[in-house]
Structures are given as structure tokens and as C-alpha cells.
Amino acid sequence: DALQFASWNEEIIKGIGEAMDLFSLHVYTPGWSPLRSHVGHSLGDYYAIAAAGLALEEQIQRIEGMADRLLGRVLPIAVDEWNILGPLRRFTDPYQTQREAIGVAGIMHAFHRQAKYAKIAAMFAMLNSAAPPLVTTLDTLVRTPVFYVLRLYRQLCGKATVFCETECPTVQTPRLLNLPQRSAVPLLDASASL
């Protein structure tokens, strides 16, 4: 849970923040807890994973708030491991659905909106684990829905992030492992670039 690490992050920033080039952040949503993780196929689980980028964005903002308060400056963040990961079995039976692709799109939007702070982002498990873009067997390579989301971002994303605003209906999401319950998640998520 991101909030449980808040005091740890604060101690690290207090102790060695001045010497840091980048603050390392690992983010797995809806979390990784091998013994108790369960992600089902309910509409609520779908919406919770689709809103995963909001949790990441809030975590980046919390870290930057601490850096501003404790260091008086921006502390660049390297999100050097991120992905959608639930039960341990997803290491050998990866997610390959549109639900995870929409969650990844939301995470990409969060990176774009927080580009001032998130300077590096490296997806964990490009092959055969978590929510990978590619799944392989001995003689086959399959592109998952996540692959197509990443390809679209690669093809269409510009170099300069610009502010955008949307208006749309919202939905409630349940708590799902480390993703918090939310009362008003917009059904349309966006980021814009030039």
C-alpha cells in the first residue's frame, strides 16, 4: 500500500535526499501479495484496474510534496519497475486482456501528466509475466492488448506535455488490494502532448 511507505519515503528524503539524482519508485497495481491476492472479473475490479494510474499519480504527488517541503526542490523520480500485477500465479500465467491494457493506458497518462517529476519509467515484465506486451511459447510470439496500447503511445505521443481537461460521468470503484476505493473515477481519462 502506497500510504504505508509514506513515512519510509519521508525518512529517505530527509536523510539522503540532497544527494539523490533520482528517487526510485516501484509500483505494482493492484499489488503483489502472493498469499492473499485475488483479482476477479467483476465490473468493480475492472474499474479499479482502469483507475490504477490515479493511484500512481497520487503517489508521485505525495513524494514531490515531501521533496518540496524537505528539500525545497523537485526530486526527479525513476519509476524503474511498474506493471499491473495481482496474484503470484500471474508470474507464470500473465494477464492478456483489454482490462489490463486500459489500466496501462491510465498509467501512461499519469506519467505524461507528471512528466515534470517522473523522468524515467521502465515497465517490469515485457515478456510472459504480469501484464506483458508480449507472450511467447517455444514457437510463437503473441502481441497482447498491452502491446497495442504501448505502440499507440509510441506512435502518437509528442515531446511536450500540455494541460488538458475533460468532463464526463464518473463511477465508484471498490478497494482492490493496494488500489483504494474511490467514489468518483472519471470514465474518460486523458493526457495531451504536442
Secondary structure by P-SEA (a helix, b strand, c coil): ccccaaaaaaaaaacccccccbbbbbbbcccccccbbbbcccaaaaaaaaaaaaaaaaaaaaaaaaaaaaccbbbbbccccccccccccccccccccaaaaaaaaaaaaaaaaacccccbbbbcccccccccccccccccccccaaaaaaaaaaaccccbbbbbbbbbbbbbbccccccccccccccccccccc
